[in-house]
Amino acid sequence: MTQKLKNKIINSLEDIKAVNPIAINVTKISSLTDFMVIASGTSNRHIAAMSEHILEDLKETNISGIKIEGQGGDDWVLVDAGDVVIHLMSADAREFYDLESLWDPEL
C-alpha cells in the first residue's frame, strides 16, 4: 500500500506540474514515515493548489488522519499522510533547507 500511495502522490504532483518531485525511501533511517516526497512550486498559489490537489486525490483512497501544516504560509506546506510525508516548497526554501541531502546524502 505504501508504494502505491507514494506513486499516487507523485502522479498527482506531476498532473499539477510540480517542479522536480522526488520520493526518498526513509524506512531505514526513520520510524516516522516510509517515504518523504519533496516538490517545488512556482508560486505561493501553485504550492497551495498542489496541496489541495493532493488532498483531493488522497480522499479518493480513503486515507484517514491526514494532517496539513503551513497552509496560507509563504513557502512551505507539509502534508502528513502517515506512510508518506509530502513537502511542497518554494524553490528558495527547497534550496535553503536542502531536505534531499538531509534525508539522502547521496542526492
Secondary structure, 3 states (H helix, E strand, C coil): CHHHHHHHHHHHHHHCCCEEEEEEECCCCCCCCCEEEEEEECCHHHHHHHHHHHHHHHHHCCCCCCEEECCCCCCEEEEECCCEEEEEEEHHHHHHHCHHHHHCCCC
